[in-house]
Amino acid sequence: MIINTAIVLAGGNGSRMKSNVPKQYICINDRPIIYYSLLAFEECEFISNVILVARAEDVEYCRKEIVEKYRLT
């Protein structure tokens, strides 16, 4: 059995966009951009695990407002 792991990097702070909100948390169709990346990997049959890498200060936000809210694993 082959195990493939996707590592999603979401550690930016939006400084190049000059945004108060990091771009990974900007919403498109009422969902943060990072949700779509995580969902794509979660639904991919070739990916066994998804690791979300976020800034330390964003970990709890990601857990509650993205992973739990949208029922991602």
TIMI-2910 file (N, C-alpha, C, CB; in pm, 1 decimal, decimal comma, always signed):
<rs>
+----------+----------+----------+----------+----------+----------+----------+----------+----------+----------+----------+----------+------+
!      n_x !      n_y !      n_z !     ca_x !     ca_y !     ca_z !      c_x !      c_y !      c_z !     cb_x !     cb_y !     cb_z ! resn !
+----------+----------+----------+----------+----------+----------+----------+----------+----------+----------+----------+----------+------+
!    +83,5 !   -118,2 !     +0,0 !     +0,0 !     +0,0 !     +0,0 !    +88,2 !   +125,0 !     +0,0 !    -95,1 !     -0,4 !   +121,6 !  Met !
!    +65,1 !   +211,3 !    -94,1 !   +141,2 !   +336,1 !   -104,3 !    +65,7 !   +445,6 !    -30,7 !   +165,2 !   +376,0 !   -253,3 !  Ile !
!   +137,8 !   +517,9 !    +52,5 !    +78,6 !   +630,6 !   +125,1 !   +139,9 !   +759,5 !    +72,6 !   +100,8 !   +617,0 !   +279,6 !  Ile !
!    +54,8 !   +845,2 !    +20,3 !    +97,5 !   +976,1 !    -27,5 !    +41,5 !  +1082,3 !    +64,7 !    +52,1 !  +1000,3 !   -173,6 !  Asn !
!   +125,8 !  +1175,1 !   +102,0 !    +85,3 !  +1283,0 !   +190,7 !    +97,9 !  +1416,0 !   +118,8 !   +169,4 !  +1282,8 !   +319,4 !  Thr !
!     -7,0 !  +1495,0 !   +125,2 !     -4,6 !  +1630,6 !    +69,6 !    +25,2 !  +1726,9 !   +184,2 !   -141,2 !  +1666,8 !     -1,7 !  Ala !
!   +118,4 !  +1817,2 !   +162,5 !   +151,0 !  +1919,6 !   +261,4 !   +108,7 !  +2052,7 !   +201,9 !   +304,4 !  +1918,8 !   +299,2 !  Ile !
!    +10,6 !  +2116,0 !   +266,2 !    -44,8 !  +2242,6 !   +218,1 !    +13,7 !  +2355,1 !   +302,5 !   -201,7 !  +2242,8 !   +224,5 !  Val !
!    +88,0 !  +2442,9 !   +236,4 !   +153,2 !  +2554,0 !   +306,3 !    +61,0 !  +2675,4 !   +309,9 !   +287,1 !  +2590,4 !   +238,2 !  Leu !
!    +28,8 !  +2719,9 !   +429,9 !    -63,0 !  +2833,0 !   +447,5 !     -8,2 !  +2927,2 !   +554,4 !   -205,5 !  +2783,5 !   +486,1 !  Ala !
!   +119,8 !  +2957,0 !   +544,2 !   +184,0 !  +3036,9 !   +648,2 !   +202,6 !  +3182,9 !   +614,1 !   +314,6 !  +2979,3 !   +679,7 !  Gly !
!   +147,5 !  +3226,6 !   +502,2 !   +165,5 !  +3366,1 !   +462,7 !    +85,5 !  +3461,1 !   +549,0 !   +127,0 !  +3384,7 !   +318,6 !  Gly !
!   +120,9 !  +3590,0 !   +537,7 !    +49,3 !  +3690,5 !   +617,0 !    -16,9 !  +3798,5 !   +532,1 !   +144,0 !  +3755,2 !   +714,3 !  Asn !
!     -9,2 !  +3788,5 !   +401,7 !    -78,3 !  +3882,9 !   +314,3 !     -3,9 !  +4012,1 !   +289,1 !   -209,8 !  +3914,8 !   +371,3 !  Gly !
!   +121,8 !  +4020,3 !   +327,9 !   +196,3 !  +4146,7 !   +314,9 !   +216,7 !  +4188,7 !   +169,6 !   +331,3 !  +4134,3 !   +382,8 !  Ser !
!   +243,2 !  +4096,4 !    +80,5 !   +261,7 !  +4134,3 !    -60,3 !   +132,7 !  +4182,1 !   -123,9 !   +316,6 !  +4017,2 !   -139,5 !  Arg !
!    +19,5 !  +4134,7 !    -73,0 !   -110,5 !  +4179,0 !   -124,2 !   -154,8 !  +4308,4 !    -57,6 !   -216,2 !  +4070,4 !   -102,8 !  Met !
!    -79,9 !  +4347,2 !    +45,9 !   -117,5 !  +4465,0 !   +125,4 !   -259,5 !  +4448,4 !   +179,0 !   -106,6 !  +4594,7 !    +40,4 !  Lys !
!   -287,0 !  +4328,9 !   +230,0 !   -418,7 !  +4294,8 !   +281,6 !   -410,9 !  +4274,3 !   +432,6 !   -473,8 !  +4168,3 !   +212,0 !  Ser !
!   -516,5 !  +4308,5 !   +500,9 !   -524,1 !  +4282,2 !   +644,8 !   -551,8 !  +4135,2 !   +671,7 !   -632,6 !  +4368,7 !   +709,6 !  Asn !
!   -600,3 !  +4065,2 !   +570,6 !   -633,7 !  +3922,7 !   +581,9 !   -538,5 !  +3844,1 !   +492,2 !   -783,8 !  +3895,3 !   +542,6 !  Val !
!   -469,4 !  +3743,8 !   +545,9 !   -385,2 !  +3660,2 !   +459,8 !   -469,0 !  +3599,9 !   +346,8 !   -317,0 !  +3547,8 !   +542,3 !  Pro !
!   -409,8 !  +3592,3 !   +227,4 !   -488,8 !  +3551,3 !   +110,7 !   -550,5 !  +3412,9 !   +124,8 !   -402,8 !  +3554,4 !    -12,3 !  Lys !
!   -488,4 !  +3323,0 !   +200,4 !   -545,3 !  +3189,2 !   +216,5 !   -677,9 !  +3191,1 !   +292,7 !   -446,3 !  +3099,5 !   +288,5 !  Gln !
!   -706,1 !  +3301,0 !   +362,8 !   -830,6 !  +3311,7 !   +439,9 !   -933,7 !  +3402,1 !   +373,5 !   -800,7 !  +3363,5 !   +578,7 !  Tyr !
!   -898,9 !  +3461,6 !   +260,8 !   -994,8 !  +3544,1 !   +186,4 !  -1101,1 !  +3450,8 !   +129,2 !   -923,8 !  +3627,3 !    +71,6 !  Ile !
!  -1225,6 !  +3491,9 !   +138,0 !  -1335,2 !  +3405,0 !    +94,7 !  -1371,6 !  +3422,9 !    -52,3 !  -1456,7 !  +3430,6 !   +179,5 !  Cys !
!  -1397,7 !  +3310,4 !   -115,8 !  -1453,6 !  +3304,0 !   -250,3 !  -1575,3 !  +3213,1 !   -237,4 !  -1347,9 !  +3249,9 !   -358,7 !  Ile !
!  -1690,4 !  +3262,2 !   -278,6 !  -1815,2 !  +3186,3 !   -262,8 !  -1837,2 !  +3143,2 !   -117,2 !  -1813,7 !  +3062,5 !   -354,2 !  Asn !
!  -1812,3 !  +3234,6 !    -26,2 !  -1835,7 !  +3214,7 !   +117,7 !  -1745,5 !  +3111,1 !   +184,2 !  -1976,9 !  +3174,8 !   +139,0 !  Asp !
!  -1636,0 !  +3074,8 !   +119,9 !  -1541,3 !  +2981,2 !   +181,1 !  -1399,4 !  +3032,9 !   +159,8 !  -1557,5 !  +2837,7 !   +121,4 !  Arg !
!  -1312,9 !  +3014,3 !   +260,1 !  -1175,6 !  +3061,1 !   +245,2 !  -1101,4 !  +2984,3 !   +134,9 !  -1101,0 !  +3047,4 !   +378,1 !  Pro !
!  -1012,8 !  +3052,5 !    +67,5 !   -937,4 !  +2992,3 !    -42,6 !   -870,5 !  +2861,6 !     +0,0 !   -831,9 !  +3090,5 !    -94,1 !  Ile !
!   -814,3 !  +2858,0 !   +118,3 !   -743,7 !  +2738,1 !   +164,2 !   -836,2 !  +2616,5 !   +171,5 !   -680,9 !  +2763,5 !   +300,9 !  Ile !
!   -962,9 !  +2638,8 !   +194,9 !  -1061,4 !  +2529,0 !   +199,1 !  -1059,0 !  +2451,2 !    +67,6 !  -1204,6 !  +2584,0 !   +226,4 !  Tyr !
!  -1056,3 !  +2521,9 !    -43,8 !  -1061,4 !  +2456,0 !   -175,0 !   -938,0 !  +2369,8 !   -199,6 !  -1074,5 !  +2560,2 !   -286,1 !  Tyr !
!   -823,3 !  +2415,3 !   -154,4 !   -701,2 !  +2334,5 !   -168,1 !   -709,3 !  +2209,5 !    -82,2 !   -577,0 !  +2416,7 !   -129,5 !  Ser !
!   -751,8 !  +2226,9 !    +42,2 !   -763,7 !  +2112,2 !   +131,9 !   -866,4 !  +2011,4 !    +80,9 !   -801,7 !  +2158,8 !   +272,2 !  Leu !
!   -978,5 !  +2060,9 !    +33,1 !  -1083,1 !  +1973,0 !    -18,2 !  -1034,4 !  +1893,9 !   -139,7 !  -1207,4 !  +2054,4 !    -54,8 !  Leu !
!   -963,0 !  +1958,3 !   -228,1 !   -912,9 !  +1890,3 !   -348,2 !   -822,0 !  +1773,3 !   -310,6 !   -836,6 !  +1989,4 !   -438,6 !  Ala !
!   -733,7 !  +1795,0 !   -214,6 !   -646,0 !  +1686,1 !   -171,8 !   -723,7 !  +1579,5 !    -95,8 !   -532,6 !  +1740,1 !    -84,7 !  Phe !
!   -818,3 !  +1621,4 !    -12,6 !   -896,1 !  +1525,2 !    +64,2 !   -978,8 !  +1434,4 !    -26,3 !   -987,0 !  +1597,8 !   +162,0 !  Glu !
!  -1026,1 !  +1486,9 !   -135,8 !  -1108,4 !  +1407,8 !   -228,4 !  -1026,1 !  +1328,0 !   -329,0 !  -1202,9 !  +1498,7 !   -302,7 !  Glu !
!   -897,5 !  +1351,6 !   -334,4 !   -810,6 !  +1281,2 !   -429,7 !   -782,8 !  +1139,4 !   -381,1 !   -677,7 !  +1358,0 !   -449,7 !  Cys !
!   -812,3 !  +1042,2 !   -464,0 !   -794,2 !   +902,1 !   -425,0 !   -647,4 !   +863,2 !   -404,7 !   -855,4 !   +812,4 !   -529,7 !  Glu !
!   -554,6 !   +941,9 !   -455,3 !   -412,6 !   +909,6 !   -444,8 !   -347,2 !   +970,7 !   -321,1 !   -340,2 !   +956,5 !   -568,6 !  Phe !
!   -422,1 !  +1049,5 !   -246,3 !   -368,8 !  +1115,3 !   -126,7 !   -428,0 !  +1048,4 !     -2,7 !   -400,7 !  +1268,5 !   -127,8 !  Ile !
!   -340,0 !  +1002,8 !    +85,8 !   -383,4 !   +935,3 !   +208,4 !   -394,2 !  +1030,2 !   +326,9 !   -287,7 !   +823,4 !   +242,1 !  Ser !
!   -307,3 !  +1129,9 !   +329,6 !   -302,1 !  +1224,5 !   +441,1 !   -284,4 !  +1365,3 !   +388,2 !   -188,1 !  +1188,9 !   +538,5 !  Asn !
!   -339,9 !  +1461,1 !   +460,3 !   -321,3 !  +1602,2 !   +426,7 !   -271,0 !  +1671,4 !   +552,4 !   -454,9 !  +1668,4 !   +373,5 !  Val !
!   -159,8 !  +1741,7 !   +538,5 !   -103,8 !  +1819,1 !   +648,8 !   -114,9 !  +1966,1 !   +612,8 !    +44,7 !  +1778,9 !   +678,1 !  Ile !
!   -178,9 !  +2042,3 !   +699,8 !   -191,9 !  +2186,3 !   +681,4 !    -88,1 !  +2254,7 !   +768,2 !   -335,4 !  +2235,5 !   +716,4 !  Leu !
!     -1,3 !  +2333,8 !   +705,3 !   +101,9 !  +2407,8 !   +777,3 !    +58,6 !  +2553,6 !   +782,5 !   +242,8 !  +2392,3 !   +709,0 !  Val !
!    +44,4 !  +2605,6 !   +905,4 !     -0,6 !  +2743,5 !   +924,9 !    +90,6 !  +2811,8 !  +1026,7 !   -149,6 !  +2747,8 !   +972,1 !  Ala !
!    +79,8 !  +2943,7 !  +1032,6 !   +154,3 !  +3017,6 !  +1134,5 !   +104,0 !  +2974,1 !  +1272,0 !   +138,9 !  +3172,8 !  +1115,1 !  Arg !
!   +190,9 !  +2977,1 !  +1370,5 !   +154,4 !  +2933,4 !  +1505,4 !    +29,8 !  +3004,9 !  +1555,5 !   +270,2 !  +2957,2 !  +1602,0 !  Ala !
!    +19,8 !  +3133,0 !  +1527,5 !    -94,6 !  +3210,8 !  +1575,2 !   -223,3 !  +3180,4 !  +1498,6 !    -63,7 !  +3358,1 !  +1565,0 !  Glu !
!   -214,7 !  +3105,8 !  +1389,8 !   -332,3 !  +3072,0 !  +1309,6 !   -379,5 !  +2928,2 !  +1328,2 !   -302,8 !  +3095,9 !  +1164,8 !  Asp !
!   -307,2 !  +2848,2 !  +1402,7 !   -338,9 !  +2705,9 !  +1414,3 !   -479,4 !  +2683,5 !  +1468,3 !   -237,6 !  +2636,7 !  +1504,0 !  Val !
!   -514,8 !  +2748,7 !  +1576,8 !   -646,9 !  +2730,0 !  +1636,0 !   -756,4 !  +2778,4 !  +1541,2 !   -656,3 !  +2804,0 !  +1770,1 !  Glu !
!   -733,0 !  +2890,7 !  +1473,8 !   -828,5 !  +2942,1 !  +1375,4 !   -850,1 !  +2838,8 !  +1264,7 !   -778,6 !  +3076,3 !  +1315,3 !  Tyr !
!   -742,7 !  +2784,4 !  +1212,1 !   -753,0 !  +2684,4 !  +1105,4 !   -829,7 !  +2561,8 !  +1152,6 !   -613,5 !  +2643,3 !  +1056,6 !  Cys !
!   -800,4 !  +2519,2 !  +1273,9 !   -867,4 !  +2400,6 !  +1327,5 !  -1018,7 !  +2423,6 !  +1338,1 !   -809,2 !  +2363,8 !  +1465,9 !  Arg !
!  -1057,0 !  +2535,5 !  +1399,6 !  -1199,0 !  +2559,8 !  +1425,1 !  -1274,4 !  +2612,6 !  +1303,9 !  -1214,0 !  +2656,5 !  +1538,1 !  Lys !
!  -1215,9 !  +2711,6 !  +1236,0 !  -1288,6 !  +2783,1 !  +1131,0 !  -1274,6 !  +2723,6 !   +991,7 !  -1243,0 !  +2923,4 !  +1127,4 !  Glu !
!  -1185,8 !  +2626,8 !   +976,6 !  -1171,2 !  +2564,3 !   +845,4 !  -1191,8 !  +2413,2 !   +856,6 !  -1032,0 !  +2595,7 !   +785,1 !  Ile !
!  -1105,7 !  +2345,6 !   +930,2 !  -1112,8 !  +2199,1 !   +937,2 !  -1243,9 !  +2153,0 !  +1000,7 !   -993,7 !  +2143,6 !  +1017,0 !  Val !
!  -1273,9 !  +2201,9 !  +1120,7 !  -1396,5 !  +2157,5 !  +1187,6 !  -1522,1 !  +2214,2 !  +1122,6 !  -1392,9 !  +2196,9 !  +1333,8 !  Glu !
!  -1521,1 !  +2341,0 !  +1090,2 !  -1639,0 !  +2405,7 !  +1033,5 !  -1685,2 !  +2337,2 !   +904,9 !  -1609,8 !  +2552,6 !  +1006,3 !  Lys !
!  -1590,0 !  +2300,7 !   +818,9 !  -1624,7 !  +2240,4 !   +691,2 !  -1607,7 !  +2088,8 !   +692,0 !  -1540,5 !  +2300,5 !   +581,5 !  Tyr !
!  -1588,5 !  +2032,3 !   +810,6 !  -1579,9 !  +1887,5 !   +831,3 !  -1471,5 !  +1820,6 !   +746,1 !  -1713,7 !  +1824,1 !   +801,1 !  Arg !
!  -1355,9 !  +1884,1 !   +744,0 !  -1241,6 !  +1824,8 !   +675,7 !  -1169,5 !  +1735,6 !   +776,4 !  -1145,3 !  +1935,3 !   +616,9 !  Leu !
!  -1098,6 !  +1637,8 !   +726,1 !  -1027,4 !  +1549,0 !   +817,8 !   -880,3 !  +1581,5 !   +824,7 !  -1045,7 !  +1405,1 !   +776,6 !  Thr !
+----------+----------+----------+----------+----------+----------+----------+----------+----------+----------+----------+----------+------+
</rs>
